[in-house]
């Protein structure tokens, strides 16, 4: 696996977008102040912003109050893998319980699955989709 992103899951997306772009001066590679998701160049990795409510929809916790839901995550580690399905099987064989099964997210351009580390940190594995 290759760590590609640190994703901040934020409640104030537009304000955070402006802060990272205009105050800290990070170059935005993808997204804008209204997209609910953005990638910023951050050295050898990508700093991403994602609306916390949108992430809760992706992992199935949107029906809980935002302040008490387990998806109140503030950060998510994002790993690029060669095959989500193969990594999913390998990690399940090692006892990992997944939050989501491998799923094509065509709007995101990736195949993705989510799980947590022993301390509860949200982890995403993904591979780009060939959208031809």
OpenMM code with the backbone's topology and positions (N, CA, C; nanometers):
from openmm import Vec3, app, unit

residues = "UNK UNK UNK UNK UNK UNK UNK UNK UNK UNK UNK UNK UNK UNK UNK UNK UNK UNK UNK UNK UNK UNK UNK UNK UNK UNK UNK UNK UNK UNK UNK UNK UNK UNK UNK UNK UNK UNK UNK UNK UNK UNK UNK UNK UNK UNK UNK UNK UNK UNK UNK UNK UNK UNK UNK UNK UNK UNK UNK UNK UNK UNK UNK UNK UNK UNK UNK UNK UNK UNK UNK UNK UNK UNK UNK UNK UNK UNK UNK UNK UNK UNK UNK UNK UNK UNK UNK UNK UNK UNK UNK UNK UNK UNK UNK UNK UNK UNK UNK UNK UNK UNK UNK UNK UNK UNK UNK UNK UNK UNK UNK UNK UNK UNK UNK UNK UNK UNK UNK UNK UNK UNK UNK UNK UNK UNK UNK UNK UNK UNK UNK UNK".split()
positions = [
    Vec3(0.0847, -0.1185, 0.0000),
    Vec3(0.0000, 0.0000, 0.0000),
    Vec3(0.0884, 0.1237, 0.0000),
    Vec3(0.0370, 0.2286, -0.0612),
    Vec3(0.1086, 0.3550, -0.0670),
    Vec3(0.0176, 0.4643, -0.0114),
    Vec3(0.0615, 0.5294, 0.0978),
    Vec3(-0.0147, 0.6399, 0.1549),
    Vec3(-0.0120, 0.7566, 0.0579),
    Vec3(-0.1303, 0.8002, 0.0163),
    Vec3(-0.1367, 0.9079, -0.0822),
    Vec3(-0.2020, 1.0347, -0.0293),
    Vec3(-0.2892, 1.0217, 0.0729),
    Vec3(-0.3631, 1.1378, 0.1220),
    Vec3(-0.3759, 1.1334, 0.2737),
    Vec3(-0.3771, 1.2498, 0.3328),
    Vec3(-0.4348, 1.2676, 0.4646),
    Vec3(-0.5584, 1.3523, 0.4393),
    Vec3(-0.6728, 1.2997, 0.4770),
    Vec3(-0.7997, 1.3677, 0.4494),
    Vec3(-0.8577, 1.4212, 0.5795),
    Vec3(-0.8789, 1.5508, 0.5832),
    Vec3(-0.9457, 1.6127, 0.6966),
    Vec3(-1.0949, 1.6128, 0.6687),
    Vec3(-1.1721, 1.5566, 0.7611),
    Vec3(-1.3175, 1.5494, 0.7474),
    Vec3(-1.3745, 1.6656, 0.8271),
    Vec3(-1.4249, 1.7651, 0.7553),
    Vec3(-1.4547, 1.8948, 0.8165),
    Vec3(-1.6034, 1.9273, 0.8163),
    Vec3(-1.6451, 2.0042, 0.9164),
    Vec3(-1.7831, 2.0533, 0.9227),
    Vec3(-1.7973, 2.1849, 0.8464),
    Vec3(-1.6922, 2.2638, 0.8416),
    Vec3(-1.6965, 2.3960, 0.7775),
    Vec3(-1.6115, 2.3919, 0.6506),
    Vec3(-1.6638, 2.3219, 0.5502),
    Vec3(-1.5852, 2.2965, 0.4298),
    Vec3(-1.5378, 2.4255, 0.3621),
    Vec3(-1.6279, 2.5183, 0.3343),
    Vec3(-1.5891, 2.6394, 0.2606),
    Vec3(-1.4851, 2.7214, 0.3365),
    Vec3(-1.5023, 2.7334, 0.4671),
    Vec3(-1.4061, 2.8081, 0.5468),
    Vec3(-1.2700, 2.7382, 0.5472),
    Vec3(-1.2704, 2.6051, 0.5577),
    Vec3(-1.1448, 2.5301, 0.5562),
    Vec3(-1.0779, 2.5385, 0.4201),
    Vec3(-1.1579, 2.5305, 0.3130),
    Vec3(-1.1017, 2.5430, 0.1781),
    Vec3(-1.0282, 2.6769, 0.1661),
    Vec3(-1.0938, 2.7835, 0.2052),
    Vec3(-1.0334, 2.9161, 0.1974),
    Vec3(-0.9066, 2.9248, 0.2829),
    Vec3(-0.9100, 2.8656, 0.4024),
    Vec3(-0.7952, 2.8686, 0.4921),
    Vec3(-0.6744, 2.7994, 0.4290),
    Vec3(-0.6923, 2.6781, 0.3807),
    Vec3(-0.5779, 2.6039, 0.3254),
    Vec3(-0.5284, 2.6637, 0.1945),
    Vec3(-0.6199, 2.7196, 0.1158),
    Vec3(-0.5799, 2.7784, -0.0117),
    Vec3(-0.5260, 2.9202, 0.0057),
    Vec3(-0.6027, 3.0054, 0.0716),
    Vec3(-0.5693, 3.1478, 0.0756),
    Vec3(-0.4801, 3.1888, 0.1922),
    Vec3(-0.4937, 3.1251, 0.3050),
    Vec3(-0.4129, 3.1629, 0.4207),
    Vec3(-0.2812, 3.0856, 0.4217),
    Vec3(-0.2888, 2.9525, 0.4109),
    Vec3(-0.1664, 2.8726, 0.4127),
    Vec3(-0.0991, 2.8642, 0.2766),
    Vec3(-0.1721, 2.8954, 0.1695),
    Vec3(-0.1129, 2.9035, 0.0366),
    Vec3(-0.0926, 2.7717, -0.0359),
    Vec3(-0.1647, 2.6649, 0.0030),
    Vec3(-0.1530, 2.5382, -0.0686),
    Vec3(-0.2194, 2.5488, -0.2056),
    Vec3(-0.1548, 2.4893, -0.3057),
    Vec3(-0.2113, 2.4866, -0.4405),
    Vec3(-0.3193, 2.3791, -0.4458),
    Vec3(-0.4376, 2.4175, -0.4949),
    Vec3(-0.5487, 2.3237, -0.5076),
    Vec3(-0.5361, 2.2511, -0.6409),
    Vec3(-0.5268, 2.1164, -0.6340),
    Vec3(-0.5172, 2.0335, -0.7540),
    Vec3(-0.6524, 1.9861, -0.8033),
    Vec3(-0.7501, 1.9779, -0.7120),
    Vec3(-0.8823, 1.9284, -0.7497),
    Vec3(-0.9850, 1.9878, -0.6549),
    Vec3(-1.0977, 2.0276, -0.7091),
    Vec3(-1.2070, 2.0804, -0.6284),
    Vec3(-1.2043, 2.2320, -0.6201),
    Vec3(-1.3061, 2.2840, -0.5536),
    Vec3(-1.3157, 2.4276, -0.5311),
    Vec3(-1.3945, 2.4516, -0.4028),
    Vec3(-1.4249, 2.5783, -0.3754),
    Vec3(-1.4907, 2.6124, -0.2489),
    Vec3(-1.6329, 2.5578, -0.2376),
    Vec3(-1.6910, 2.5098, -0.3459),
    Vec3(-1.8278, 2.4578, -0.3431),
    Vec3(-1.8389, 2.3084, -0.3710),
    Vec3(-1.7286, 2.2394, -0.3871),
    Vec3(-1.7323, 2.0994, -0.4316),
    Vec3(-1.7472, 1.9976, -0.3191),
    Vec3(-1.7323, 2.0356, -0.1955),
    Vec3(-1.7361, 1.9468, -0.0786),
    Vec3(-1.6158, 1.8536, -0.0693),
    Vec3(-1.5261, 1.8586, -0.1675),
    Vec3(-1.4029, 1.7806, -0.1649),
    Vec3(-1.2949, 1.8585, -0.2396),
    Vec3(-1.1735, 1.8565, -0.1863),
    Vec3(-1.0617, 1.9219, -0.2535),
    Vec3(-0.9317, 1.8521, -0.2179),
    Vec3(-0.8385, 1.8511, -0.3150),
    Vec3(-0.7030, 1.8014, -0.2939),
    Vec3(-0.6070, 1.9186, -0.3052),
    Vec3(-0.5131, 1.9267, -0.2100),
    Vec3(-0.4104, 2.0299, -0.2107),
    Vec3(-0.2732, 1.9633, -0.2156),
    Vec3(-0.1802, 2.0235, -0.2917),
    Vec3(-0.0424, 1.9757, -0.2932),
    Vec3(0.0172, 2.0013, -0.1556),
    Vec3(0.0772, 1.8968, -0.0977),
    Vec3(0.1389, 1.9110, 0.0352),
    Vec3(0.2682, 1.8306, 0.0391),
    Vec3(0.3629, 1.8715, -0.0414),
    Vec3(0.4903, 1.7995, -0.0464),
    Vec3(0.4744, 1.6662, -0.1165),
    Vec3(0.5153, 1.5578, -0.0502),
    Vec3(0.5103, 1.4251, -0.1101),
    Vec3(0.3771, 1.3554, -0.0918),
    Vec3(0.2797, 1.4240, -0.0398),
    Vec3(0.1478, 1.3661, -0.0179),
    Vec3(0.0420, 1.4683, -0.0566),
    Vec3(-0.0810, 1.4293, -0.0445),
    Vec3(-0.1927, 1.5189, -0.0731),
    Vec3(-0.2681, 1.5448, 0.0565),
    Vec3(-0.2978, 1.6701, 0.0807),
    Vec3(-0.3858, 1.7080, 0.1907),
    Vec3(-0.5228, 1.7274, 0.1294),
    Vec3(-0.6185, 1.6490, 0.1753),
    Vec3(-0.7531, 1.6559, 0.1195),
    Vec3(-0.8506, 1.7085, 0.2236),
    Vec3(-0.9518, 1.7782, 0.1770),
    Vec3(-1.0637, 1.8212, 0.2604),
    Vec3(-1.1884, 1.7535, 0.2074),
    Vec3(-1.2721, 1.7045, 0.2981),
    Vec3(-1.3974, 1.6417, 0.2582),
    Vec3(-1.5019, 1.6773, 0.3616),
    Vec3(-1.6189, 1.7130, 0.3150),
    Vec3(-1.7287, 1.7445, 0.4045),
    Vec3(-1.7614, 1.6225, 0.4906),
    Vec3(-1.7628, 1.6419, 0.6214),
    Vec3(-1.7830, 1.5310, 0.7154),
    Vec3(-1.9162, 1.4592, 0.6922),
    Vec3(-2.0217, 1.5341, 0.6594),
    Vec3(-2.1514, 1.4725, 0.6334),
    Vec3(-2.1457, 1.3842, 0.5097),
    Vec3(-2.0766, 1.4288, 0.4058),
    Vec3(-2.0612, 1.3475, 0.2849),
    Vec3(-1.9901, 1.2160, 0.3159),
    Vec3(-1.8870, 1.2205, 0.4020),
    Vec3(-1.8169, 1.0970, 0.4390),
    Vec3(-1.9108, 1.0048, 0.5142),
    Vec3(-1.9977, 1.0598, 0.5981),
    Vec3(-2.0912, 0.9753, 0.6728),
    Vec3(-2.1862, 0.9026, 0.5778),
    Vec3(-2.2226, 0.9654, 0.4660),
    Vec3(-2.3053, 0.8983, 0.3650),
    Vec3(-2.2279, 0.7818, 0.3022),
    Vec3(-2.0985, 0.8015, 0.2800),
    Vec3(-2.0166, 0.6984, 0.2152),
    Vec3(-1.9989, 0.5745, 0.3029),
    Vec3(-2.0000, 0.5937, 0.4359),
    Vec3(-1.9772, 0.4783, 0.5237),
    Vec3(-2.1024, 0.4357, 0.5992),
    Vec3(-2.2168, 0.4966, 0.5663),
    Vec3(-2.3447, 0.4491, 0.6175),
    Vec3(-2.3829, 0.4922, 0.7568),
    Vec3(-2.3335, 0.6063, 0.8037),
    Vec3(-2.3704, 0.6531, 0.9376),
    Vec3(-2.4466, 0.7850, 0.9341),
    Vec3(-2.5049, 0.8163, 0.8193),
    Vec3(-2.5721, 0.9458, 0.8038),
    Vec3(-2.6991, 0.9601, 0.8873),
    Vec3(-2.7541, 0.8505, 0.9377),
    Vec3(-2.8786, 0.8595, 1.0140),
    Vec3(-2.8551, 0.8971, 1.1602),
    Vec3(-2.7307, 0.9036, 1.2045),
    Vec3(-2.6996, 0.9398, 1.3427),
    Vec3(-2.6772, 1.0902, 1.3544),
    Vec3(-2.7045, 1.1482, 1.4703),
    Vec3(-2.6753, 1.2914, 1.4885),
    Vec3(-2.5262, 1.3170, 1.4652),
    Vec3(-2.4942, 1.4219, 1.3948),
    Vec3(-2.3555, 1.4452, 1.3523),
    Vec3(-2.2581, 1.4521, 1.4692),
    Vec3(-2.2974, 1.5061, 1.5811),
    Vec3(-2.2039, 1.5190, 1.6919),
    Vec3(-2.1791, 1.3877, 1.7644),
    Vec3(-2.2644, 1.2860, 1.7442),
    Vec3(-2.2441, 1.1610, 1.8167),
    Vec3(-2.2143, 1.0432, 1.7263),
    Vec3(-2.2158, 1.0616, 1.5970),
    Vec3(-2.1957, 0.9472, 1.5078),
    Vec3(-2.0497, 0.9060, 1.5029),
    Vec3(-2.0282, 0.7765, 1.4881),
    Vec3(-1.8900, 0.7287, 1.4790),
    Vec3(-1.8153, 0.7928, 1.3630),
    Vec3(-1.8868, 0.8396, 1.2624),
    Vec3(-1.8205, 0.9021, 1.1483),
    Vec3(-1.7860, 1.0471, 1.1759),
    Vec3(-1.7884, 1.0844, 1.3020),
    Vec3(-1.7460, 1.2188, 1.3380),
    Vec3(-1.5946, 1.2289, 1.3240),
    Vec3(-1.5414, 1.1393, 1.2416),
    Vec3(-1.3979, 1.1373, 1.2172),
    Vec3(-1.3514, 1.2755, 1.1741),
    Vec3(-1.2329, 1.3087, 1.2162),
    Vec3(-1.1738, 1.4351, 1.1747),
    Vec3(-1.0601, 1.4131, 1.0763),
    Vec3(-1.0172, 1.2881, 1.0639),
    Vec3(-0.9085, 1.2567, 0.9719),
    Vec3(-0.9303, 1.1156, 0.9177),
    Vec3(-0.8821, 1.0936, 0.7979),
    Vec3(-0.8899, 0.9623, 0.7357),
    Vec3(-0.7600, 0.9395, 0.6602),
    Vec3(-0.7007, 0.8219, 0.6767),
    Vec3(-0.5806, 0.7857, 0.6012),
    Vec3(-0.6240, 0.7174, 0.4728),
    Vec3(-0.5644, 0.7570, 0.3612),
    Vec3(-0.6044, 0.7099, 0.2299),
    Vec3(-0.4864, 0.6373, 0.1661),
    Vec3(-0.5074, 0.5087, 0.1321),
    Vec3(-0.4023, 0.4273, 0.0723),
    Vec3(-0.4431, 0.3836, -0.0679),
    Vec3(-0.3550, 0.4084, -0.1635),
    Vec3(-0.3718, 0.3572, -0.2989),
    Vec3(-0.3198, 0.2144, -0.3008),
    Vec3(-0.3988, 0.1223, -0.3582),
    Vec3(-0.3590, -0.0183, -0.3698),
    Vec3(-0.3770, -0.0615, -0.5147),
    Vec3(-0.3077, -0.1675, -0.5532),
    Vec3(-0.3204, -0.2164, -0.6907),
    Vec3(-0.4584, -0.2733, -0.7164),
    Vec3(-0.5131, -0.3454, -0.6187),
    Vec3(-0.6453, -0.4053, -0.6336),
    Vec3(-0.7193, -0.3971, -0.5002),
    Vec3(-0.8277, -0.3212, -0.4981),
    Vec3(-0.9091, -0.3115, -0.3769),
    Vec3(-0.9624, -0.4486, -0.3385),
    Vec3(-1.0083, -0.5256, -0.4358),
    Vec3(-1.0666, -0.6565, -0.4057),
    Vec3(-0.9640, -0.7517, -0.3447),
    Vec3(-0.8429, -0.7530, -0.3982),
    Vec3(-0.7394, -0.8403, -0.3437),
    Vec3(-0.6978, -0.7957, -0.2039),
    Vec3(-0.6813, -0.6649, -0.1832),
    Vec3(-0.6428, -0.6147, -0.0519),
    Vec3(-0.7542, -0.6381, 0.0493),
    Vec3(-0.8776, -0.6184, 0.0066),
    Vec3(-0.9937, -0.6441, 0.0919),
    Vec3(-0.9921, -0.7894, 0.1399),
    Vec3(-0.9732, -0.8837, 0.0484),
    Vec3(-0.9687, -1.0260, 0.0849),
    Vec3(-0.8529, -1.0559, 0.1785),
    Vec3(-0.7371, -1.0013, 0.1483),
    Vec3(-0.6187, -1.0242, 0.2300),
    Vec3(-0.6381, -0.9709, 0.3720),
    Vec3(-0.6917, -0.8502, 0.3836),
    Vec3(-0.7118, -0.7902, 0.5156),
    Vec3(-0.8233, -0.8602, 0.5931),
    Vec3(-0.9289, -0.9024, 0.5240),
    Vec3(-1.0354, -0.9796, 0.5916),
    Vec3(-0.9799, -1.1106, 0.6456),
    Vec3(-0.8904, -1.1737, 0.5692),
    Vec3(-0.8268, -1.2976, 0.6152),
    Vec3(-0.7442, -1.2748, 0.7420),
    Vec3(-0.6989, -1.1504, 0.7624),
    Vec3(-0.6217, -1.1158, 0.8822),
    Vec3(-0.7108, -1.0653, 0.9951),
    Vec3(-0.8426, -1.0717, 0.9760),
    Vec3(-0.9355, -1.0346, 1.0818),
    Vec3(-0.9890, -0.8930, 1.0777),
    Vec3(-0.9567, -0.8178, 0.9735),
    Vec3(-1.0084, -0.6813, 0.9625),
    Vec3(-1.1575, -0.6862, 0.9314),
    Vec3(-1.2359, -0.6085, 1.0072),
    Vec3(-1.3787, -0.5933, 0.9794),
    Vec3(-1.3978, -0.4634, 0.9015),
    Vec3(-1.4531, -0.4737, 0.7835),
    Vec3(-1.4713, -0.3573, 0.6976),
    Vec3(-1.6040, -0.2873, 0.7266),
    Vec3(-1.6034, -0.1558, 0.7113),
    Vec3(-1.7238, -0.0735, 0.7226),
    Vec3(-1.8014, -0.0804, 0.5920),
    Vec3(-1.7275, -0.0749, 0.4802),
    Vec3(-1.7886, -0.0839, 0.3480),
    Vec3(-1.7177, -0.1924, 0.2676),
    Vec3(-1.7929, -0.2590, 0.1826),
    Vec3(-1.7348, -0.3564, 0.0908),
    Vec3(-1.6799, -0.2818, -0.0304),
    Vec3(-1.5919, -0.3462, -0.1088),
    Vec3(-1.5424, -0.2798, -0.2291),
    Vec3(-1.6583, -0.2320, -0.3171),
    Vec3(-1.6533, -0.1044, -0.3503),
    Vec3(-1.7608, -0.0390, -0.4245),
    Vec3(-1.7019, 0.0565, -0.5268),
    Vec3(-1.7579, 0.0561, -0.6471),
    Vec3(-1.7206, 0.1563, -0.7464),
    Vec3(-1.7921, 0.2861, -0.7138),
    Vec3(-1.7153, 0.3927, -0.6970),
    Vec3(-1.7692, 0.5274, -0.6769),
    Vec3(-1.7348, 0.6054, -0.8037),
    Vec3(-1.8207, 0.5910, -0.9045),
    Vec3(-1.7908, 0.6519, -1.0341),
    Vec3(-1.7754, 0.8030, -1.0244),
    Vec3(-1.8545, 0.8666, -0.9370),
    Vec3(-1.8420, 1.0111, -0.9183),
    Vec3(-1.7081, 1.0509, -0.8579),
    Vec3(-1.6473, 0.9605, -0.7851),
    Vec3(-1.5156, 0.9847, -0.7262),
    Vec3(-1.4048, 0.9353, -0.8191),
    Vec3(-1.4399, 0.8491, -0.9164),
    Vec3(-1.3410, 0.7934, -1.0080),
    Vec3(-1.2565, 0.6823, -0.9476),
    Vec3(-1.3089, 0.6180, -0.8416),
    Vec3(-1.2311, 0.5148, -0.7737),
    Vec3(-1.3180, 0.3966, -0.7319),
    Vec3(-1.2517, 0.2832, -0.7074),
    Vec3(-1.3098, 0.1686, -0.6381),
    Vec3(-1.2549, 0.1776, -0.4964),
    Vec3(-1.3390, 0.1562, -0.3949),
    Vec3(-1.3015, 0.1933, -0.2598),
    Vec3(-1.3610, 0.0989, -0.1562),
    Vec3(-1.2944, 0.0868, -0.0420),
    Vec3(-1.3470, 0.0167, 0.0757),
    Vec3(-1.2918, 0.0867, 0.1998),
    Vec3(-1.3652, 0.0779, 0.3105),
    Vec3(-1.3275, 0.1472, 0.4342),
    Vec3(-1.3238, 0.0519, 0.5530),
    Vec3(-1.2303, 0.0778, 0.6432),
    Vec3(-1.2213, 0.0042, 0.7700),
    Vec3(-1.1564, 0.0965, 0.8724),
    Vec3(-1.1409, 0.0486, 0.9955),
    Vec3(-1.0805, 0.1286, 1.1019),
    Vec3(-0.9615, 0.0550, 1.1626),
    Vec3(-0.8657, 0.1318, 1.2126),
    Vec3(-0.7563, 0.0710, 1.2878),
    Vec3(-0.8050, 0.0411, 1.4298),
    Vec3(-0.7243, -0.0240, 1.5138),
    Vec3(-0.7704, -0.0598, 1.6481),
    Vec3(-0.8119, 0.0590, 1.7345),
    Vec3(-0.7625, 0.1788, 1.7041),
    Vec3(-0.7988, 0.2977, 1.7806),
    Vec3(-0.9168, 0.3716, 1.7197),
    Vec3(-0.9697, 0.3226, 1.6074),
    Vec3(-1.0867, 0.3826, 1.5449),
    Vec3(-1.0598, 0.4769, 1.4298),
    Vec3(-0.9333, 0.4968, 1.3907),
    Vec3(-0.9025, 0.5856, 1.2788),
    Vec3(-0.9596, 0.5272, 1.1500),
    Vec3(-1.0302, 0.6104, 1.0749),
    Vec3(-1.0901, 0.5688, 0.9487),
    Vec3(-0.9812, 0.5530, 0.8428),
    Vec3(-0.9820, 0.4375, 0.7749),
    Vec3(-0.8843, 0.4091, 0.6695),
    Vec3(-0.9586, 0.3724, 0.5420),
    Vec3(-0.9128, 0.4289, 0.4312),
    Vec3(-0.9706, 0.4006, 0.3001),
    Vec3(-0.8638, 0.3380, 0.2124),
    Vec3(-0.9003, 0.2308, 0.1407),
    Vec3(-0.8156, 0.1779, 0.0348),
    Vec3(-0.8880, 0.2045, -0.0964),
    Vec3(-0.8119, 0.2419, -0.1992),
    Vec3(-0.8750, 0.2750, -0.3263),
    Vec3(-0.7845, 0.2386, -0.4424),
    Vec3(-0.8476, 0.2251, -0.5574),
    Vec3(-0.7769, 0.2138, -0.6850),
    Vec3(-0.8544, 0.2972, -0.7854),
    Vec3(-0.7860, 0.3620, -0.8776),
    Vec3(-0.8556, 0.4400, -0.9797),
    Vec3(-0.9410, 0.3482, -1.0688),
    Vec3(-1.0558, 0.3993, -1.1109),
    Vec3(-1.1397, 0.3283, -1.2072),
    Vec3(-1.0968, 0.3654, -1.3475),
    Vec3(-1.1033, 0.2710, -1.4382),
    Vec3(-1.0828, 0.3004, -1.5796),
    Vec3(-1.2153, 0.3435, -1.6368),
    Vec3(-1.2379, 0.4718, -1.6433),
    Vec3(-1.3648, 0.5258, -1.6927),
    Vec3(-1.3489, 0.5667, -1.8374),
    Vec3(-1.3636, 0.4707, -1.9240),
    Vec3(-1.3483, 0.4988, -2.0679),
    Vec3(-1.4809, 0.4947, -2.1349),
] * unit.nanometer
topology = app.Topology()
chain = topology.addChain("A")
for resn in residues:
    res = topology.addResidue(resn, chain)
    for name in ("N", "CA", "C"):
        topology.addAtom(name, app.Element.getBySymbol(name[0]), res)
